Amino acid sequence: MKKSVVIVDDSNFLLRKLQDFFEGSGEYEVVATGSDGNQAVALYREHRPDLITLDITMPEKDGKQSLVEILAGFPEARVLIISAVSGPAILECLKAGAKGYVEKPLRFEDEDFRAEFLETLGEISSLASDNRIGK
């Protein structure tokens, strides 16, 4: 059974790139995409995916604010931060409960990058139990 994923990024190009990667992996089904932090929270509530990806810098509400709001309502949520932002912002997201971080630019054409990305996804999947309401 494929794992569900919601992708949230304010770049349409990156949304498509991530969607192509996840769907091409054979392990994930993209159930929704969004472009801002408010959509991230709403889409998580609606779909309760196995994984949600968040950019940090987004309109309306940034990724960290979205992360905190999602985890307040759904502490079991598995959130992967995918962002060009580095340094303290990433540490804040990880301390707030993000399960992992991947730095942009996304280089899916690079086999090593793809392998590391898949490894990160595997680690995130193994961190949380599947004892979810509605699953």
Secondary structure as GFF3:
##gff-version 3
##sequence-region A 1 135
A	DSSP	beta_strand	3	8	.	.	.	ID=ss1
A	DSSP	alpha_helix	12	25	.	.	.	ID=ss2
A	DSSP	beta_strand	28	34	.	.	.	ID=ss3
A	DSSP	alpha_helix	37	47	.	.	.	ID=ss4
A	DSSP	beta_strand	51	54	.	.	.	ID=ss5
A	DSSP	alpha_helix	63	73	.	.	.	ID=ss6
A	DSSP	beta_strand	79	83	.	.	.	ID=ss7
A	DSSP	alpha_helix	88	96	.	.	.	ID=ss8
A	DSSP	beta_strand	100	103	.	.	.	ID=ss9
A	DSSP	alpha_helix	111	127	.	.	.	ID=ss10
###
